[in-house]
Amino acid sequence: MFRRIHRLFSHVLRYMQSRLNEKQFLIFSSILVGISSGLAAVILKLFAHNINEMVERYSGNYQDFFLFTLFPLVGLTITVLYLRYFIRKEDFSKGSADIVYAIAKKSSILPQSAMYSHVVTSAFTVGFGGSLGLESPMVSAGSAIGSNYGKTYNLSYKDRTMLLACGAAAAIAGAFNSPIAGVLFAIEVLLTDVSVAVFIPLIISAASGALFVKIILGEGVLLSFSDVQPFDYSYTPFYIALGILAGFTSLYYTRMFTKIEHRVSGIKNIYTKVIGGGLVLALLLIVFPPLYGEGYEGIKTLATHGYQHFYQNSILQPLITTEWAGLLFLVGLLLIKVFATAIAIGSGGNGGNFAPSLCLGAYLGYAFSHFVNIIGWAKLPTANFTLVAMAGILSGVFYAPLTAIFLIAEITGGYNLMIPLMIVAAFSNVIMKYFEPLSMENKKLATKMNLSVENRDKYLLSKLNLENMIETDFQAVKPDDKLRALVSAITKSRRNLFPVVNEDQELKGVILLDSVKEMMFNHELYDKIIVKDIMTRPLAVISPDESLNSVLKKFEDTGQWNLPIIESDRYIGFLSKSSILSEYRVELLRST
C-alpha cells in the first residue's frame, strides 16, 4: 500500500517537474519539503512527549522519584543499541556542523537514513529524560529531507542546497511556530551565499512547516508565552548588564560543554560510557530534578509562577527555606545544566543545544531579575528578563543573534520586547566573538576538515564550495575550426576567453581575445588560420574536488585570473579567482 502511494506521488512530481519551469518547480518543491519537515517535527514531538507521559505514569507521577532518575539511562541504552544494530552502515552525524560540511564537501547530499534516524534516536533520548533539545534533530531530519528530495529529482547543487536549507528552516519554524526565526536560522547557520532570491523558497517552506505543525499540534506542545509587560526604557542599564552576563554565561557553557563531551565521548567501551553517563545523570537529577528532559515546561512555569516548584523532590529541598537559598539553587542549576547536556550527548544520546540554551537563558534571566528585586535596586519584570536572557544565550551559543531575537519575539506573540532583545543578544554575541571567534559547531567543522581553528583563512576557504563557483558561459570552439568560426563565437560572447574542445569535450587549449584582435580585422585570414595553430595550452587545470587552498596556489603560481576545470578528462567550465575572493569576503563578513 505504502509503495503504491509512493509510486503515485513520484509520478505526480515527475509530471509537475516536466510541466513547470525551474523556478516554479523549486517553489513547488519548497512547499513539499516544508510540509514534510513539519511532519517530521510533529512525529518527533508527539513520539517524545508520549514516551515522557508513559514514563511519568509508570513512575507514579514523581512519587517514586529515585526510580524516575534512572530513566535517562534507559533512553541512552535504547538509542545506542538502535544506532549500533540498525544504522551501523551509515555515518550517523549530529549537529549543524555536519550539515554545513555536507553543503561544502558533499554537494549537499545527506544520507537517506538521516530522514528518520534522528527522529527515532532523539525521541528515545529526550523522551526518557535526556537533558537535550529536539530542535537539532529536527533540523537534521528536515535538511536530509530537502537534500534527498533534490537528489531524487536530479536538481542542481544550488537548488539541492536551497531545499536542504528549506528543510532546516521549516523544522525550526514548526518547532516554535516561528517562520521568521526559521528563515533566519537557515541563513545565519547554514548558508554562506545569501541573495534576495534565497528568501522566497525559504519563507514559503518555513511558513508551510509552521502552518502544518500548528494545524496538527495546536498550542499543546509548542513553547509560547503571553505574560509579557511593555518595555520600560528606565530598565535599559539592567538589560545591558544582562547582555554582558549572557555573553560570559554562553562562554562558560560552550567551553565546559566542549571539554565534558570530548572527555565522555573519548571513553572507548560503549557500554561503560552509556551506563556511566546514565548513572551520573541519575545523580544530577536527584539534586536538580529540572534537568529532566527538554525543560520547556519548567521555563513556562518559571516565567509565570517563579522557581518554587524547581526544588520539589530535590534532595536539597529541606535546606531551601529562604529566598536566598532558592536563588542559590537556581544558580546551581544554571551551572550544572551544561554537565547534564554534555554527558547525555557524549554518552551516545541524540539531541541538541537549542533547548538547553533557552533553559540556561531562562534560569539566568530569572535569577538576575530576582536578585535585583530582592536587594531592592529596582522592581524588574521577571518574565521579561527571563525571556530576553533566552535570546542572549541563544545568540551567544549559536552565533545567530537575528534568529534569537525573532524567535523570542514570535513565541511571545508580538514585538514588545524587541529593543531589549536586540540589546541583550548583541552584547552577548559581541562578548562571545571576542573570546571565541568560532562557534562550537564551526569548531567541529574545522576539526572535521582537519584544519586548525587558529588558521582562520584556511577555515573560511574550506567552507566555500568550488562547484558553486564554476562558470560555464564560455563560447567553445573546435581545434579544426577556422578563424571565421572563432570571430563568430567572439561576437556572441561577453567573455575574453575561449576554450578549445574536441568532439569528446576534451580541452585542447584556450584562446585569449587580446591574442587575436589584430587578426579579426583582416578578413583575408578568416579561412586561412586554424584555431589549433593559435591556441595555447592552459598553464594549469583544476579538478572539481580540489581544495581551494590548492586552487589559490595555482592562481598564484600561474598569475592567471581564470583556470579551466577538468573532470575525467572532460572540460566543464572555468573558475575565476575573483569569484573565490568575492565568496571569501562574504564568508569573512558573516564570521565577524
C-alpha positions as CSV (number, residue, x, y, z in Angstrom):
1,M,0.0,0.0,0.0
2,F,2.7,2.4,1.0
3,R,4.8,1.6,-2.1
4,R,1.7,2.3,-4.3
5,I,1.2,5.7,-2.7
6,H,4.9,6.5,-3.0
7,R,4.9,5.4,-6.7
8,L,1.8,7.5,-7.4
9,F,3.3,10.5,-5.6
10,S,6.6,10.2,-7.5
11,H,4.7,10.1,-10.8
12,V,2.8,13.3,-9.9
13,L,6.0,15.0,-9.0
14,R,7.7,13.9,-12.2
15,Y,4.8,15.3,-14.2
16,M,4.9,18.6,-12.3
17,Q,8.7,18.8,-13.0
18,S,8.1,18.3,-16.7
19,R,5.3,21.0,-16.8
20,L,6.9,23.7,-14.6
21,N,10.0,25.7,-15.3
22,E,13.0,25.5,-13.0
23,K,12.0,28.4,-10.7
24,Q,8.3,27.2,-10.4
25,F,9.3,23.7,-9.6
26,L,11.7,25.0,-6.9
27,I,8.9,26.9,-5.3
28,F,6.6,23.9,-5.5
29,S,9.3,21.7,-4.0
30,S,9.9,24.2,-1.2
31,I,6.3,23.7,-0.1
32,L,6.5,19.9,-0.1
33,V,9.8,20.0,1.8
34,G,8.3,22.4,4.3
35,I,5.3,20.2,4.9
36,S,7.5,17.0,5.1
37,S,9.8,18.7,7.6
38,G,6.8,19.8,9.6
39,L,5.5,16.3,9.6
40,A,8.9,15.0,10.9
41,A,8.7,17.7,13.6
42,V,5.2,16.6,14.6
43,I,6.2,12.9,14.7
44,L,9.2,13.7,16.8
45,K,7.4,16.0,19.2
46,L,4.5,13.5,19.7
47,F,6.8,10.5,19.9
48,A,9.0,12.1,22.6
49,H,6.1,13.6,24.6
50,N,4.2,10.2,24.6
51,I,7.3,8.5,25.9
52,N,7.6,11.1,28.5
53,E,4.0,10.7,29.6
54,M,4.4,7.0,29.7
55,V,7.4,7.4,32.0
56,E,5.6,9.7,34.3
57,R,2.7,7.3,34.6
58,Y,5.0,4.4,35.2
59,S,6.9,6.2,38.0
60,G,3.8,7.2,39.8
61,N,3.9,10.8,38.7
62,Y,7.2,11.5,40.5
63,Q,6.2,9.6,43.7
64,D,8.9,7.0,43.1
65,F,11.4,9.7,42.2
66,F,14.6,7.6,42.6
67,L,13.3,5.2,40.0
68,F,12.4,8.2,37.8
69,T,16.0,9.3,37.8
70,L,17.2,6.1,36.1
71,F,15.0,6.6,33.0
72,P,17.6,8.6,31.1
73,L,19.9,5.6,31.3
74,V,17.1,3.6,29.6
75,G,16.8,6.2,26.8
76,L,20.6,6.3,26.2
77,T,20.7,2.5,26.1
78,I,17.9,2.2,23.5
79,T,19.5,5.0,21.4
80,V,22.9,3.4,21.3
81,L,21.5,-0.1,20.6
82,Y,19.4,1.3,17.7
83,L,22.4,3.1,16.2
84,R,24.6,0.1,16.7
85,Y,22.3,-2.5,15.1
86,F,20.1,-0.6,12.7
87,I,22.2,2.3,11.4
88,R,25.5,0.5,11.7
89,K,26.4,1.0,8.0
90,E,25.7,4.7,7.9
91,D,27.8,7.6,9.2
92,F,25.5,9.0,11.9
93,S,26.2,12.7,12.4
94,K,24.8,15.1,15.0
95,G,24.6,18.9,14.8
96,S,24.6,21.6,12.2
97,A,28.4,21.2,11.6
98,D,27.8,18.0,9.6
99,I,25.1,19.7,7.6
100,V,27.4,22.6,6.7
101,Y,30.1,20.0,5.9
102,A,27.8,18.2,3.5
103,I,27.0,21.5,1.8
104,A,30.7,22.4,1.4
105,K,32.2,19.0,0.7
106,K,29.5,16.5,-0.3
107,S,27.5,18.5,-2.8
108,S,24.7,19.0,-0.2
109,I,23.9,15.3,-0.1
110,L,22.9,13.8,3.2
111,P,22.2,10.0,3.8
112,Q,18.6,8.8,3.5
113,S,18.8,7.3,7.0
114,A,19.1,10.8,8.4
115,M,15.5,11.5,7.5
116,Y,14.2,9.1,10.2
117,S,17.2,8.1,12.4
118,H,17.3,11.5,14.1
119,V,13.6,11.3,14.8
120,V,13.9,7.8,16.5
121,T,17.0,8.3,18.5
122,S,16.3,11.8,19.8
123,A,12.7,10.8,20.8
124,F,14.1,8.0,23.0
125,T,16.9,10.1,24.4
126,V,14.8,13.1,25.3
127,G,11.6,11.3,25.9
128,F,13.3,9.2,28.6
129,G,14.7,12.3,30.3
130,G,17.9,13.2,28.5
131,S,18.7,16.9,29.2
132,L,18.7,17.8,25.5
133,G,16.6,19.5,22.9
134,L,14.7,18.1,19.9
135,E,15.3,21.1,17.6
136,S,18.8,20.0,16.3
137,P,17.5,16.5,15.3
138,M,14.5,18.2,13.7
139,V,16.9,20.4,11.7
140,S,19.0,17.3,10.7
141,A,15.9,15.4,9.6
142,G,14.5,18.4,7.7
143,S,17.8,19.0,6.0
144,A,18.0,15.4,5.0
145,I,14.5,15.5,3.6
146,G,15.4,18.5,1.4
147,S,18.7,17.1,0.3
148,N,17.2,13.7,-0.7
149,Y,14.3,15.4,-2.5
150,G,16.7,17.4,-4.6
151,K,18.8,14.3,-5.3
152,T,15.8,12.2,-6.3
153,Y,14.7,14.7,-8.9
154,N,18.2,15.5,-10.2
155,L,18.2,19.1,-9.1
156,S,21.4,21.2,-9.4
157,Y,23.7,21.7,-6.5
158,K,22.4,25.2,-6.0
159,D,18.7,24.0,-5.8
160,R,19.6,21.0,-3.7
161,T,21.3,23.2,-1.2
162,M,18.3,25.5,-1.2
163,L,15.9,22.7,-0.4
164,L,18.3,21.4,2.3
165,A,18.1,24.9,3.9
166,C,14.3,24.9,3.4
167,G,14.0,21.7,5.4
168,A,16.1,23.2,8.2
169,A,14.0,26.4,8.2
170,A,10.7,24.5,8.2
171,A,12.0,22.4,11.2
172,I,12.8,25.5,13.3
173,A,9.6,27.2,12.2
174,G,7.5,24.2,13.1
175,A,9.2,23.6,16.4
176,F,8.4,27.1,17.7
177,N,5.6,28.3,15.3
178,S,8.1,31.0,14.3
179,P,8.7,31.1,10.5
180,I,10.8,34.2,10.5
181,A,13.2,32.6,13.0
182,G,13.3,29.5,10.8
183,V,14.4,31.5,7.8
184,L,17.0,33.5,9.7
185,F,18.4,30.3,11.3
186,A,18.9,28.8,7.8
187,I,20.7,31.9,6.7
188,E,22.8,32.6,9.8
189,V,23.9,29.0,10.5
190,L,23.8,27.0,7.2
191,L,24.0,29.2,4.1
192,T,27.1,31.1,3.1
193,D,25.9,32.6,-0.2
194,V,22.8,34.7,0.6
195,S,20.9,36.7,-2.0
196,V,17.4,38.1,-2.3
197,A,16.4,35.1,-4.5
198,V,17.1,32.8,-1.5
199,F,14.4,34.3,0.7
200,I,11.3,33.3,-1.3
201,P,11.7,29.5,-1.1
202,L,12.9,29.7,2.5
203,I,9.9,31.9,3.5
204,I,7.4,29.6,1.7
205,S,9.0,26.4,3.2
206,A,9.1,27.9,6.7
207,A,5.5,29.1,6.5
208,S,4.4,25.7,5.2
209,G,6.2,23.9,8.0
210,A,4.9,26.2,10.8
211,L,1.3,26.1,9.5
212,F,1.3,22.3,9.2
213,V,2.6,21.9,12.8
214,K,0.2,24.5,14.1
215,I,-2.8,22.7,12.5
216,I,-1.8,19.3,13.9
217,L,-0.5,20.2,17.3
218,G,-2.2,23.5,18.1
219,E,-0.6,25.1,21.1
220,G,-0.3,21.8,23.0
221,V,3.4,21.1,23.0
222,L,4.7,24.4,21.5
223,L,6.6,26.9,23.5
224,S,4.6,30.1,23.9
225,F,4.3,33.0,26.4
226,S,1.7,35.7,26.9
227,D,2.5,37.3,30.2
228,V,4.8,39.9,28.9
229,Q,4.9,43.5,30.1
230,P,5.7,46.5,27.8
231,F,9.3,47.7,27.6
232,D,10.3,50.3,30.1
233,Y,13.3,52.3,28.9
234,S,14.4,53.0,32.5
235,Y,15.4,49.3,32.8
236,T,17.9,49.7,29.9
237,P,21.0,49.6,32.2
238,F,19.8,46.3,33.6
239,Y,19.3,44.9,30.1
240,I,22.8,45.9,29.2
241,A,24.1,44.2,32.4
242,L,22.1,41.1,31.5
243,G,23.5,41.0,28.0
244,I,27.1,41.1,29.4
245,L,26.2,38.3,31.8
246,A,24.6,36.3,29.0
247,G,27.8,36.6,27.0
248,F,30.0,35.3,29.8
249,T,27.4,32.6,30.6
250,S,27.5,31.5,27.0
251,L,31.3,31.4,27.1
252,Y,31.2,29.2,30.2
253,Y,28.6,26.9,28.6
254,T,30.4,26.4,25.3
255,R,33.8,25.8,26.8
256,M,32.5,23.4,29.5
257,F,30.3,21.6,27.0
258,T,33.3,21.0,24.6
259,K,35.6,19.7,27.4
260,I,33.0,17.4,29.0
261,E,31.6,16.0,25.8
262,H,35.2,15.4,24.5
263,R,36.1,13.6,27.7
264,V,33.0,11.4,27.9
265,S,32.9,10.5,24.2
266,G,36.5,9.5,24.4
267,I,35.6,6.5,26.6
268,K,36.2,3.6,24.2
269,N,33.9,1.0,25.7
270,I,30.4,2.0,24.6
271,Y,28.6,0.2,27.4
272,T,30.8,1.7,30.1
273,K,30.1,5.1,28.5
274,V,26.3,4.6,28.5
275,I,26.0,3.1,31.9
276,G,28.4,5.6,33.5
277,G,26.7,8.5,31.8
278,G,23.3,7.3,32.8
279,L,24.2,6.9,36.4
280,V,25.8,10.3,36.6
281,L,22.7,11.8,35.1
282,A,20.6,10.0,37.7
283,L,22.8,11.6,40.5
284,L,22.4,15.0,38.9
285,L,18.6,14.5,38.8
286,I,18.4,13.6,42.4
287,V,19.9,17.1,43.3
288,F,18.4,19.0,40.3
289,P,15.1,17.5,39.1
290,P,14.5,20.2,36.4
291,L,17.4,18.8,34.4
292,Y,15.0,16.1,33.3
293,G,14.0,16.3,29.6
294,E,13.8,19.4,27.4
295,G,12.9,21.7,30.2
296,Y,10.3,23.8,28.4
297,E,7.5,23.2,30.9
298,G,9.9,24.4,33.6
299,I,10.6,27.6,31.6
300,K,6.9,28.3,31.2
301,T,6.3,27.9,35.0
302,L,9.4,29.9,35.9
303,A,8.3,32.8,33.7
304,T,4.8,32.9,35.1
305,H,4.9,31.4,38.7
306,G,8.5,31.6,39.9
307,Y,11.1,28.9,40.8
308,Q,9.5,27.4,43.9
309,H,8.4,24.2,42.1
310,F,12.0,23.7,40.9
311,Y,13.4,22.2,44.1
312,Q,10.4,19.9,44.7
313,N,11.6,16.3,45.0
314,S,15.2,17.5,45.2
315,I,17.4,16.0,47.9
316,L,18.2,19.6,48.9
317,Q,14.5,20.6,49.4
318,P,14.7,20.6,53.2
319,L,17.6,23.0,53.1
320,I,15.8,25.6,50.9
321,T,13.9,27.7,53.4
322,T,14.6,31.3,52.3
323,E,14.5,33.3,49.1
324,W,18.3,33.4,49.0
325,A,18.5,29.7,49.3
326,G,16.1,29.3,46.4
327,L,18.1,31.7,44.3
328,L,21.3,29.9,45.1
329,F,19.6,26.6,44.0
330,L,18.6,28.3,40.7
331,V,22.2,29.5,40.1
332,G,23.5,26.0,40.9
333,L,21.0,24.6,38.3
334,L,22.3,27.1,35.8
335,L,25.9,26.0,36.3
336,I,25.1,22.2,36.3
337,K,22.9,22.2,33.2
338,V,25.9,22.1,30.9
339,F,27.1,18.9,32.6
340,A,23.8,17.1,32.1
341,T,23.6,18.1,28.4
342,A,27.3,17.3,27.6
343,I,27.1,13.9,29.4
344,A,23.9,13.0,27.6
345,I,25.4,13.8,24.2
346,G,28.8,12.3,25.0
347,S,27.3,9.1,26.3
348,G,25.6,8.3,23.0
349,G,22.4,10.2,23.2
350,N,21.0,12.3,20.4
351,G,19.7,15.9,20.8
352,G,20.9,19.4,20.6
353,N,21.9,22.6,22.4
354,F,18.9,24.6,21.3
355,A,16.6,23.8,24.2
356,P,19.4,23.7,26.8
357,S,20.5,27.2,25.7
358,L,16.9,28.5,26.1
359,C,16.7,26.9,29.6
360,L,20.0,28.3,30.6
361,G,18.8,31.8,29.5
362,A,15.6,31.4,31.4
363,Y,17.5,30.5,34.6
364,L,19.9,33.4,34.1
365,G,17.2,36.0,33.4
366,Y,15.1,35.0,36.3
367,A,18.0,34.7,38.7
368,F,19.3,38.1,37.7
369,S,16.0,40.0,37.9
370,H,15.0,38.2,41.1
371,F,18.4,39.1,42.7
372,V,17.9,42.8,41.7
373,N,14.4,42.7,43.2
374,I,15.5,41.1,46.4
375,I,18.2,43.7,47.2
376,G,15.8,46.5,46.2
377,W,17.7,48.1,43.3
378,A,14.6,48.1,41.2
379,K,11.3,46.2,40.6
380,L,12.2,44.3,37.4
381,P,9.6,42.2,35.5
382,T,11.0,38.7,35.9
383,A,9.0,37.3,32.9
384,N,10.5,39.9,30.6
385,F,14.1,39.3,31.8
386,T,13.6,35.5,31.7
387,L,12.6,35.7,28.0
388,V,15.2,38.2,27.0
389,A,18.0,36.3,28.5
390,M,16.9,33.2,26.5
391,A,17.7,35.2,23.4
392,G,21.0,36.3,24.9
393,I,22.2,32.7,25.5
394,L,20.9,31.5,22.1
395,S,22.7,34.4,20.4
396,G,26.0,33.6,22.3
397,V,26.0,29.8,21.8
398,F,24.9,29.7,18.2
399,Y,26.3,33.0,16.9
400,A,22.8,33.6,15.5
401,P,21.6,36.9,17.0
402,L,18.8,37.5,14.5
403,T,17.4,34.1,15.0
404,A,17.5,34.6,18.7
405,I,15.8,38.0,18.6
406,F,13.0,37.0,16.3
407,L,12.4,33.6,17.9
408,I,11.6,35.1,21.3
409,A,9.6,37.9,19.6
410,E,7.5,35.3,17.8
411,I,6.9,33.0,20.7
412,T,5.8,36.0,22.8
413,G,3.2,36.9,20.1
414,G,4.5,40.4,19.5
415,Y,7.4,42.8,19.4
416,N,7.0,44.5,22.8
417,L,10.5,43.2,23.8
418,M,12.2,44.0,20.5
419,I,14.5,46.7,21.9
420,P,15.7,44.7,25.0
421,L,16.1,41.6,22.8
422,M,18.4,43.5,20.5
423,I,20.4,44.9,23.4
424,V,20.9,41.6,25.2
425,A,21.5,39.5,22.0
426,A,24.0,42.0,20.6
427,F,26.1,42.3,23.8
428,S,26.1,38.5,24.3
429,N,27.2,37.9,20.7
430,V,30.0,40.5,20.8
431,I,31.4,39.2,24.1
432,M,31.4,35.6,22.7
433,K,33.1,36.5,19.5
434,Y,35.7,38.5,21.3
435,F,36.8,35.4,23.3
436,E,35.8,32.7,20.8
437,P,35.9,33.7,17.1
438,L,34.2,30.5,16.1
439,S,31.1,28.9,17.4
440,M,31.0,25.3,18.8
441,E,29.6,24.0,15.6
442,N,32.2,25.8,13.4
443,K,34.9,24.4,15.6
444,K,33.6,20.9,15.0
445,L,33.5,21.7,11.3
446,A,37.1,22.9,11.4
447,T,38.2,19.7,13.2
448,K,36.2,17.6,10.6
449,M,38.1,19.3,7.8
450,N,41.4,18.8,9.6
451,L,42.0,22.5,9.9
452,S,43.5,24.4,12.8
453,V,40.9,26.7,14.4
454,E,43.6,29.4,14.6
455,N,44.1,29.3,10.9
456,R,41.1,31.5,10.1
457,D,41.8,32.0,6.4
458,K,42.1,28.2,5.6
459,Y,39.0,27.6,7.7
460,L,36.9,30.1,5.9
461,L,38.1,28.9,2.5
462,S,37.2,25.4,3.5
463,K,33.6,26.4,3.9
464,L,33.3,27.6,0.3
465,N,32.2,25.1,-2.4
466,L,34.1,25.1,-5.6
467,E,31.2,23.5,-7.5
468,N,29.0,26.6,-6.7
469,M,31.6,28.9,-8.3
470,I,32.1,27.1,-11.7
471,E,31.3,29.4,-14.6
472,T,30.1,27.8,-17.8
473,D,29.0,30.8,-20.0
474,F,32.0,30.5,-22.4
475,Q,31.8,30.1,-26.1
476,A,33.8,27.0,-27.0
477,V,35.4,26.4,-30.4
478,K,36.9,23.2,-32.0
479,P,40.6,22.7,-32.8
480,D,39.9,22.4,-36.6
481,D,37.6,25.5,-36.8
482,K,38.7,28.4,-38.9
483,L,39.3,31.9,-37.7
484,R,35.8,32.8,-39.0
485,A,34.2,30.4,-36.5
486,L,36.2,32.0,-33.7
487,V,35.2,35.5,-34.7
488,S,31.6,34.4,-34.7
489,A,32.0,33.0,-31.2
490,I,33.6,36.2,-30.1
491,T,30.6,38.3,-31.3
492,K,28.3,36.1,-29.3
493,S,30.3,36.1,-26.1
494,R,30.7,38.6,-23.2
495,R,34.0,36.9,-22.3
496,N,37.5,37.4,-23.5
497,L,38.5,33.8,-23.1
498,F,37.5,30.9,-25.4
499,P,38.1,27.2,-24.6
500,V,39.1,24.9,-27.4
501,V,37.5,21.4,-27.1
502,N,37.2,18.4,-29.4
503,E,34.2,16.2,-30.1
504,D,34.7,14.3,-26.8
505,Q,34.7,17.6,-24.8
506,E,38.4,17.3,-24.0
507,L,40.2,20.6,-23.5
508,K,42.9,21.1,-26.1
509,G,43.7,24.7,-25.4
510,V,42.5,28.2,-24.8
511,I,42.4,31.4,-26.8
512,L,42.6,35.0,-25.3
513,L,40.7,37.8,-27.1
514,D,43.8,40.0,-26.9
515,S,45.9,37.5,-28.9
516,V,43.6,37.6,-31.9
517,K,42.4,41.2,-32.0
518,E,44.6,42.1,-35.0
519,M,43.6,39.1,-37.0
520,M,39.9,39.8,-36.5
521,F,40.1,42.9,-38.7
522,N,41.9,41.1,-41.5
523,H,39.1,39.3,-43.4
524,E,41.6,37.6,-45.7
525,L,42.8,35.5,-42.8
526,Y,39.3,34.2,-41.8
527,D,39.6,31.0,-43.9
528,K,43.4,30.6,-43.7
529,I,44.1,30.5,-40.0
530,I,43.0,27.4,-38.0
531,V,42.2,27.6,-34.3
532,K,44.7,24.9,-33.2
533,D,47.5,27.0,-34.7
534,I,46.8,30.0,-32.5
535,M,45.6,28.4,-29.3
536,T,47.8,28.0,-26.2
537,R,47.9,25.3,-23.6
538,P,46.4,26.3,-20.2
539,L,49.1,26.9,-17.6
540,A,47.2,24.8,-15.1
541,V,43.9,23.0,-14.7
542,I,41.7,22.4,-11.7
543,S,39.8,19.3,-10.5
544,P,36.2,19.8,-9.1
545,D,37.2,18.0,-5.9
546,E,40.4,20.0,-5.4
547,S,40.8,22.1,-2.2
548,L,40.5,25.9,-2.6
549,N,43.9,26.3,-0.9
550,S,45.4,24.3,-3.7
551,V,43.4,26.2,-6.3
552,L,44.6,29.5,-5.0
553,K,48.2,28.3,-5.1
554,K,47.7,27.5,-8.8
555,F,46.4,31.0,-9.4
556,E,49.3,32.5,-7.6
557,D,51.9,30.3,-9.4
558,T,50.5,31.0,-12.9
559,G,49.4,34.6,-12.5
560,Q,46.1,33.8,-14.2
561,W,42.6,35.0,-13.3
562,N,40.7,32.2,-14.9
563,L,41.7,28.5,-15.0
564,P,39.8,25.6,-16.7
565,I,38.1,22.9,-14.6
566,I,38.6,19.3,-15.9
567,E,36.7,16.3,-14.7
568,S,37.5,12.8,-16.1
569,D,39.4,14.5,-18.9
570,R,36.3,16.5,-19.9
571,Y,36.1,20.3,-19.9
572,I,33.2,21.5,-17.6
573,G,33.9,25.3,-17.2
574,F,36.3,27.9,-15.7
575,L,36.9,29.1,-12.2
576,S,37.6,32.7,-11.6
577,K,40.0,34.0,-8.9
578,S,37.7,37.0,-8.4
579,S,34.8,34.7,-7.7
580,I,36.7,32.9,-4.9
581,L,37.8,36.3,-3.4
582,S,34.2,37.6,-3.6
583,E,32.8,34.4,-1.8
584,Y,35.6,34.6,0.7
585,R,34.7,38.2,1.5
586,V,31.1,37.2,2.1
587,E,32.1,34.4,4.4
588,L,34.6,36.7,6.2
589,L,31.8,39.3,6.8
590,R,29.5,36.6,8.1
591,S,32.1,35.4,10.6
592,T,33.0,38.7,12.1
